[in-house]
Amino acid sequence: MMKILIPVDFTEVAFNALKFAIRRYGMDAEYHVVHVYSGLATADNPLPTDSSIQITESTEAQIEKIILDSLELEKLPENIIIRTVSGETISSLVSISKEEDFNQAILGTRDNYDMLDRWFGTTSLGLVKKLDLPVLLIPRYSSYNKYKKVVIASDHHLKDEKLISKIKDWNQTHKAYLKFLHVRSDAEEGFVEESEQLVKTLFEEDDPEYGFEITAIKSKKVTESLLASAYNFKADLLIILAEKHSYLHTLVFQSVSKEIILKSSIPVLFLHTES
């Protein structure tokens, strides 16, 4: 059975991620809905200020009501588990992810970000960097439809046969048309080795069950070019290969991952290159 981690706050976008997940995996999967609170009440987290036990019970009751209303259910299914913990959001969720054998994390992305978020990185980015799981980010108004067209941001990582095999295994279920897109800033930069490795790993031993193409474009605006290509392609999903930079590295350098999180209006799946 699939075990899926779904972090939530009290925003609509967070619970839309749960709806997306259920539509994608059905009721055969196990959904762990986790809320992390700091112990302080905010507009997004209207928590009572009683004892920790009362806070936990009250919070979980509120979350259950939102889930029931959102899914139009009268009783919470046994495969939806609600958990509330106190602590720092990213470190708490990383700890929980290590306690359970999760297959994936699915979370909603916020509607807008203030300047502090843009400089220090979002919670979503922190989880992408720290979780040893595939992380699927769901924009507010997204609903699951069968993946028919998928854009994969391609770079030197695609020389890695294991990584390509991971993508191949993922697409066995979907049979989506794959567009490997490499955005290069240097006109002389090659992509021959990666292309050859893709063809070899995807189709050398098996007959193709789905179509694919490999495209390279020149642009100094990597994020804008990736998103524009995905939108023009009418992609249902964008896959990004994420490297686990330290949080300090994230503070100093603007990463494509962060910009994608801030700007994408389609679901984005982050796959770790190391795991």
DOSE-156170 format. One record per residue (C-alpha): x negated, y, z negated. Coordinates in Angstrom, 2 decimals. Each point is the difference from the previous one (the first is absolute). Layout:
      px      py      pz
       X       Y       Z
...
//
This chain:
      px      py      pz
    0.00    0.00    0.00
   -1.25    3.47    0.89
   -0.74    2.17   -3.04
    0.19    3.70    0.73
   -1.04    2.90   -2.22
    2.22    3.07    0.34
   -1.04    3.04   -2.07
    2.87    2.44   -0.62
    0.77    3.31   -1.61
    3.46    1.54   -0.03
   -0.09    1.34    3.54
    2.15   -1.18    2.90
   -3.05   -0.78    2.10
   -1.31   -2.49   -2.57
    3.16   -2.10    0.04
    0.23    0.20    3.78
   -3.24   -2.03   -0.01
    1.82   -2.74   -1.92
    2.86    0.03    2.51
   -2.53   -0.18    2.84
   -1.77   -2.95   -1.65
    3.22   -1.95   -0.56
    1.09    0.57    3.56
   -3.42   -1.20    1.17
   -0.43   -3.07   -2.25
    3.56   -0.76   -1.10
    0.98   -1.42   -3.37
   -2.49   -2.87    0.16
   -2.81    2.30   -1.16
   -0.69    1.14   -3.57
   -0.01    3.76   -0.52
   -1.82    1.48   -2.98
    1.28    3.54   -0.44
   -2.48    1.83   -2.23
    0.28    3.46   -1.52
   -2.98    1.61   -1.72
    0.67    2.94   -2.29
   -2.33    2.29   -1.89
    2.29    0.41   -2.99
    0.90    3.54    1.05
    3.32    0.96    1.55
   -0.09    1.68    3.42
    2.53    0.90    2.69
   -0.84   -3.19    1.91
   -0.19   -2.11   -3.17
    2.86    1.03   -2.33
   -1.09   -2.23   -2.85
    1.28    0.18   -3.57
   -2.51    0.94   -2.69
    0.85   -2.72   -2.55
   -2.15   -2.99   -0.89
   -1.85   -1.95    2.69
    2.49   -2.87   -0.27
    2.93    2.34    0.50
   -1.77    1.65    2.91
   -0.64   -3.36    1.65
    3.57   -1.21   -0.48
    1.53    3.29    1.11
   -2.29    0.30    3.02
    0.59   -3.55    1.16
    3.75    0.48   -0.39
   -0.18    3.14    2.17
   -2.06   -1.81    2.61
    2.41   -2.94    0.03
    2.95    2.33    0.54
   -1.76    1.75    2.90
   -0.82   -3.36    1.60
    3.57   -1.26   -0.37
    1.40    3.21    1.48
   -2.58    0.05    2.78
    0.58   -3.63    1.00
    3.74    0.12   -0.74
   -0.20   -2.90   -2.44
    1.87   -0.72   -3.22
   -2.72   -2.12   -1.61
   -3.78    0.10    0.28
   -1.30   -3.08    1.89
   -2.46   -2.21   -1.87
   -2.68    0.60    2.63
   -0.12    3.75   -0.77
   -2.11    0.48   -3.13
   -0.18    3.43   -1.64
   -3.00    0.96   -2.08
   -0.89    3.25   -1.75
   -3.47    0.81   -1.35
   -1.66    3.05   -1.49
   -3.30    1.29    1.31
   -1.77    1.55    2.96
    1.80   -0.95    3.20
   -2.76   -1.38    2.22
   -2.00   -1.85   -2.66
    3.18   -1.50   -1.50
    1.21   -1.28    3.36
   -3.43   -1.42    0.82
    0.01   -1.86   -3.33
    3.47   -1.40    0.66
   -1.01   -1.08    3.49
   -2.83   -2.06   -1.50
    2.37   -1.74   -2.42
    2.25   -1.32    2.75
   -0.73   -1.68    3.31
    1.64    2.65    2.17
    0.02   -0.31    3.77
    0.60    3.66    0.73
    0.80    3.41   -1.47
    2.77    2.09    1.56
    0.63    3.58   -1.04
    1.70    3.12    1.22
   -1.87    3.12    1.03
    1.08    3.39   -1.23
    1.82    2.58    2.10
   -2.55    2.72   -0.61
   -3.29    0.50   -1.75
   -1.32    3.01   -1.86
   -3.50    1.39    0.45
   -1.34   -1.98   -2.97
    1.18   -3.24    1.62
   -1.61    0.94    3.28
   -3.35    0.69   -1.65
   -0.21   -2.79   -2.57
    1.83   -2.68    1.94
    3.43   -1.46   -0.58
    1.00   -2.86   -2.23
    0.62   -1.96    3.18
   -3.58    0.52    1.12
   -1.29   -1.03   -3.42
    1.93   -3.26    0.21
   -1.15   -0.62    3.57
   -3.59    0.34   -1.16
    0.28   -1.94   -3.27
    2.47   -2.84    0.54
   -1.37   -3.29    1.35
    3.20   -0.39    1.99
    1.44    1.04    3.33
    1.86    3.25   -0.71
    3.04    0.96    2.06
    1.09    3.64   -0.24
    3.60    0.87    0.84
    1.05    3.57    0.90
    3.23    1.24   -1.52
    2.35   -0.54    2.94
   -1.47   -3.26    1.30
    2.07   -3.16    0.13
   -1.35   -3.37    1.04
    0.46   -1.10    3.58
   -1.81   -2.94    1.55
   -3.55    0.98    0.92
   -0.08    0.07    3.79
   -2.85    2.43    0.60
   -2.96    0.45   -2.34
   -2.95    2.36    0.30
   -3.23   -1.10   -1.69
   -2.64    2.63   -0.63
   -3.12   -1.70    1.38
   -3.65    0.64   -0.75
   -3.20   -1.91   -0.75
    1.87   -2.21   -2.49
    1.43   -1.96    2.90
   -3.35   -1.66    0.55
    0.96   -2.01   -3.09
    1.60   -3.26    1.13
    1.61   -0.58   -3.41
    1.73    3.36    0.13
    1.34   -0.61    3.50
    1.19   -3.43   -1.12
    1.86    1.68   -2.87
    1.82    2.23    2.49
    0.69   -3.02    2.21
    1.49   -1.92   -2.94
    2.12    2.99   -0.99
    1.45    0.21    3.51
    0.94   -3.68    0.18
    3.29    0.90   -1.68
    0.73    3.21    1.89
   -1.30   -0.71    3.51
   -0.27    3.77    0.40
   -1.75    1.67    2.91
   -3.33    1.21   -1.40
   -1.72    3.16    1.12
   -3.58    0.24   -1.28
   -0.83    3.68    0.12
   -3.52    1.33   -0.43
   -0.37    3.76   -0.41
   -3.56    1.01    0.73
   -1.55    3.40   -0.57
   -2.99   -0.65    2.28
    0.52   -0.57    3.71
   -3.00   -2.35    0.06
    1.23   -2.11   -2.90
    0.69   -3.53    1.18
    2.69   -2.48   -0.97
   -1.07   -2.97    2.12
   -1.06   -2.39   -2.77
    3.20    0.58   -1.95
    2.15   -0.57    3.10
   -1.80   -3.24    0.84
    0.37   -1.25   -3.58
    3.72    0.81    0.05
    0.64   -1.98    3.17
   -2.12   -2.91   -1.21
    1.65   -0.29   -3.42
    3.57    0.67    1.07
    0.28   -2.05    3.16
   -3.07   -2.11    0.77
    1.31   -3.14   -1.73
    3.76    0.58    0.18
    2.44    1.02    2.68
    1.23    3.55   -0.67
    3.37    0.18   -1.75
    0.15    3.78    0.16
   -1.39    2.83    2.04
   -2.78    2.35   -0.97
   -2.11    2.80    1.39
   -3.21    1.74   -0.96
   -0.22    3.75    0.44
   -2.77    2.47   -0.77
    0.52    3.74    0.05
   -2.31    2.92   -0.71
    1.08    2.48   -2.65
   -1.52    1.81   -2.95
    3.41    0.01   -1.73
    0.23   -3.66   -0.94
    3.16    0.13   -2.13
    1.97    2.14    2.42
   -1.02   -2.21    2.93
    0.91   -3.22   -1.81
    3.42    1.27   -1.03
    0.76    1.56    3.39
   -0.90   -3.27    1.73
    2.13   -2.00   -2.44
    3.00    2.30    0.49
   -0.33    0.04    3.79
   -0.31   -3.80   -0.03
    3.17   -0.12   -2.16
   -1.87   -2.16   -2.50
    1.92   -1.61   -2.85
   -3.13   -0.26   -2.13
   -3.50    1.41   -0.23
   -2.75   -2.22   -1.44
   -3.07    1.63   -1.54
   -3.13   -1.86   -1.08
   -0.84    1.48   -3.40
   -3.38    0.10   -1.70
   -0.14    0.22   -3.78
   -1.81    3.26   -0.61
   -0.51    1.10   -3.57
    2.38    2.65   -1.26
   -2.89    2.48   -0.07
   -0.64   -0.73    3.67
    3.67    0.70    0.69
   -0.25    3.35   -1.79
   -2.91    1.16    2.09
    0.79   -1.31    3.47
    3.15    0.38    2.02
    0.98   -3.49    1.13
    2.22   -1.10    2.83
    1.92   -2.15   -2.47
    1.00    3.02   -2.08
    1.07    2.02    3.02
    2.06   -2.91    1.32
    1.78   -0.31   -3.36
    0.76    3.72   -0.06
    1.27    0.24    3.57
    1.39   -3.31    1.29
    3.75   -0.32    0.55
   -0.19   -3.74    0.77
   -0.96   -2.84   -2.38
   -3.74   -0.51   -0.45
   -1.62   -3.28   -1.02
   -3.46    0.23   -1.54
   -2.13   -3.14    0.23
   -3.23   -0.14   -1.98
   -3.07   -0.87    2.00
   -1.76   -1.55   -3.00
    2.67   -2.46   -1.18
//
